[in-house]
Amino acid sequence: MLCGGKIPNFRQPPRNVTDISILLSGVSEFGSGLQEALMQNRHSGQIPLLVAVKVPVTVVIGGLALRKINVLVNCSLVVDNLSPNKTVGILSSNYTYGATL
């Protein structure tokens, strides 16, 4: 795990798209083998990442709140860089999702 963050509470109005910026931070200690692999991926411009999100969601219809569910999303990405102050380009992506009560 390289970093983590928290999705803030928000209300999603109908027929609307909400863009949320999430601050990701963390300190990770990993062995030299993983660090070397990350450096090789960085030099090749193809860095694999897995973004895993678990978010509790409550759907409200009118004034009626339905049961809370947990939405699970896994996104496998390959990006071109992770350098600070540089735009990250997504080279490929694959998403899976599900929900639990």
C-alpha positions in Angstrom: 0.0 0.0 0.0 1.5 3.3 -1.1 -1.1 5.7 0.3 -4.7 6.1 1.4 -7.4 8.8 1.7 -11.0 9.4 2.8 -13.9 10.3 0.5 -15.9 13.1 2.1 -19.6 13.0 2.7 -21.6 14.6 0.0 -25.1 14.7 -1.6 -25.4 13.8 -5.3 -28.3 15.7 -6.9 -30.2 14.0 -9.7 -28.8 14.3 -13.2 -25.6 15.8 -11.9 -21.9 14.9 -12.1 -19.8 15.6 -9.0 -16.0 15.8 -9.2 -14.3 15.1 -5.9 -10.6 15.7 -5.2 -9.2 13.3 -2.5 -5.9 14.0 -0.8 -3.9 10.7 -0.7 -1.1 10.5 1.7 1.0 7.8 3.4 4.4 6.4 4.2 5.3 3.0 3.0 8.2 0.8 3.8 8.9 -1.9 1.3 11.9 -4.0 0.4 14.6 -3.3 -2.2 13.0 -5.7 -4.7 9.7 -3.8 -4.8 11.5 -0.4 -4.9 13.7 -1.7 -7.8 10.7 -2.9 -9.7 8.9 0.5 -9.2 12.0 2.3 -10.5 12.2 0.1 -13.6 8.5 0.7 -14.3 9.0 4.4 -13.8 11.9 4.4 -16.4 9.8 2.5 -18.9 6.9 4.9 -18.4 4.4 2.1 -17.5 3.6 2.0 -13.8 0.9 -0.5 -12.7 -1.4 0.6 -9.9 -4.5 -0.8 -8.2 -6.9 1.7 -6.8 -9.4 0.0 -4.3 -12.4 2.0 -3.1 -15.0 1.0 -0.5 -17.7 3.6 0.1 -20.9 3.4 2.1 -23.8 4.8 0.0 -27.4 5.6 1.0 -29.9 6.2 -1.8 -32.6 8.7 -1.0 -35.7 8.9 -3.1 -37.8 11.9 -2.3 -37.5 12.1 1.5 -37.2 8.3 1.9 -33.7 7.0 2.7 -33.2 3.4 1.6 -30.8 0.9 3.2 -27.1 1.7 3.3 -24.9 -0.4 1.0 -21.2 -0.6 0.6 -20.0 0.0 -3.0 -16.7 -1.7 -3.8 -14.6 -0.6 -6.8 -11.2 -2.0 -7.9 -9.5 -0.1 -10.7 -6.3 -1.6 -12.3 -4.4 1.2 -14.0 -1.2 1.6 -15.9 0.1 5.2 -15.7 3.0 6.9 -17.4 4.4 8.7 -14.3 3.9 9.4 -10.6 6.1 12.5 -10.4 5.0 15.5 -8.3 3.6 18.5 -10.2 3.3 16.4 -13.5 0.0 15.3 -15.1 -0.5 11.6 -14.9 -1.5 9.9 -18.1 -3.6 6.7 -17.9 -2.3 4.3 -20.5 -4.8 1.5 -19.7 -7.5 0.7 -17.2 -9.8 -2.1 -16.1 -12.6 -1.7 -13.6 -14.6 -4.2 -11.5 -17.3 -3.2 -9.0 -19.8 -4.7 -6.7 -22.0 -4.0 -3.6 -22.6 -5.5 -0.2 -25.2 -4.9 2.5 
